[in-house]
Amino acid sequence: MSLFEDTYRTIEKSAEGIFRDKGSKFISYAYPFTTEDQLKEIIADLKTLHPKARHHCWAYRIGPDRTVYRLNDDGEPSGTAGRPILNVLLSQDVTNIIVVVVRYFGGTLLGVPGLINAYKTATQEVLSAVEIVEKTVNDIYKIEFDYLAMNDVMRVVKEENITVSKQVFDNTCYMEIEVRKMQVNSVITRFDKIDNCKLSYLRTI
């Protein structure tokens, strides 16, 4: 991801796909995924849904900069399941996503090339069934300001087309805003010029 790139490709809805080979069934599931905390619940739900499946293999990528990823072969020969799933996520340049492929064994061994092809194709199937959307990389900031500065603050919010995710208006007002990465410098400069207005960086999404 280059310094000036502030968009990424991801999914907003879950989806399902399937691939069959020599009696084995590979059912693929894609989910929006932004934190590792979601992993246990997703795998547990699929194991409940498919208690007789032999393997539940997966790979995920998270973060707008696409640098965080993990994969799991869940008992398949090393490199034949999680890696092909991840490779499809890499080639389609998607992030904040997990794909889990559930395998029912059909009695015939597929061999290493067959397994790699099956997990790759199952992943391609589910990604072709879901809409891939482009999102902007946004920084979340907290703004605290006097009630008297409200008009000045709201003018910046409106003119810069800023998304407000939380707000509390009292004597001292508080807002959380999402600012697109490439707008950050100009927005900060504008808020800094408002009296009694304090801006703090929280996180990037």
N, C-alpha and C positions, 0 to 999 in steps of 0.2 A: 504494500500500500504506500503510495507516494505521499510526501509531506502535504500536498495540496488536494489530495483526493479526500472527499468527505461524504462519499456515498458507499453503500454496501448492498449486496443482494441477499435476500432472506425469504422466509415464508411466514404467513400470518395464520394459516390454518393447518390442521393435521390432515394426513392423507394415507391411503393404503394402496399397495400394488401387489402383484403376485407373479412368480416365475416358476415353471415346472420343468424338471429334467429327470428322465429315467425313474419316474415314480416319486422322486423327492419334490416336496413343495416348499418354496421359499416365499413367505409372506412378508412384505416390507411395509414398515410404518415410518412416516416422517412426522416430526413434531417441532413446533417453534420451541427454542431451547436457549435460555439466556444465563442459566446458572446451574452448576453441578448439583445443587440441592434437588433439582427435579429428577435426577437420574434414577434413584432408588424406586421412587413411586412409579415411574414409567415402566421400568423392568418388572416390578412386582405386578402391576396391572396386566402386562402382557403374559406373564407366567400364569396368572389366574385365568386369563382368557384362553391360553394354549397350554394346559398342564401336561399334555402328552408330547409336546414338541421336544425334539432332541437338543436343539441349540437356540439361544437368543443372542445373536451377535450384533454389535453396534459400533458406531463411530459418531463423534460429534465435533463441531467447531463452534466456538463462541468468541464474541468480541468483534467490534467493528473493524479492528485491524487484522482479524482472522488468524491471530498467532496462537491461540489456545485450542488444542485438540486432544482427544483421547480415543482409543479404539480397544475393542475386546473381541477375541476369537471364540470365547466361551466353549473351549473344548475342541474346536475344529483345528486342523493342522496349522501351525503358526504361519501367519501371513496370507491365509486363504480366505479370510472372512472380513475382519475389521479393516484391514488395509485396502481391499478392493472397494469397500463401502466408502472409506475416507477419500480414496482416489477420485471417486465420482463427485464427492462434495468439493474437492479441490478443482477438478476440471470444469465444474459448473460455477465455480467461484461463489458459493453460497456460505453463509455463516449464521450464527444463532439458530442452529438446526441440529437435531439428532435423527439419525436413521437407525432403526432396529430391524434386523431381518430374522424372522422366526423360521426355523427349518424343521420340517417333518421328514424323517428319513424314509426313503421308499424301498429300501432293501438292496439297491445296487450302488456300489461305491462309485463316486464320480471322478476320483483322482484329483490331484492338485489343480491342474488346468481347468477341469470341470467345475470345481468349487469356486475358483477365482471368477470364472465366467458367470456362475450362478449368482453369487453375491453382488457382483458388479451390475448384472442385468436387472436383478430385483430392485436395486437402488435406483437405477435409471428409470425403471417402470414407475416407482412411486414419485420420483421428481417430475416425471412427465404428466402425472395426474394432479399436481398441485400448482397453484399460481405462484411464481417467483416474483417478488416485488423489490423495488429499489428504495432504500431508506437513506435518510441523511444521518451523518454522525453528529449527535447533539451533545453539548455540554449542559449539565444542570447547574444552575446557580441559585443561591438563596439571596433575596434582597430584603433588607430591613430599612424602613424609612418612616419619617414623621408623616402623620395624616395630612399635614399641610403640603407635603410634596407629592401627594397623590396624583394631581393633574399632570405634573411633569413626568412622573414615572409612567403613567398610563399612555401618555403621548408617545414615549419611546417604544413601549410595548406594541402599540397600534402601528406606528410608522415602520417599525422593523419586522412586523408580522411575527411576533414572538408568541410561543405557546405558553400559557400559564397553567401549571399542573396543580398548584395549591395556592390558596390565598386566605389571609386573615386580616381584616381591616378593623383596627382599633386605634387608640392614641398612637401606639407604635404599630406600624403595619408590616406584614410579613408575606412574601410571595416566593414560590419556587417557579423558576422559568426554564424553558428549554431553548437554547440558542444554537443554531446551526454553526458547526465548527468554523466555517469560513467567514461568519459574521461576527465572531466573538470579539475581535479587537475593536471594531467600530461601536459595538453595543456597549462594551465596558467603558470606552471613552465617553460615550453619551451619559451613562449613569454616573460616572465619576464627577461630571459637571453639575449634578444636582446636589444641593445642600442637604446635609443630614440623610444621606442615602449610602448604605453600606452593602457591598456585594461580596459574596463568598462562594468559591467554587465547591461543589459537592461531588460530582462524578460525571463520567462520560457514558452515554448510551448509544 
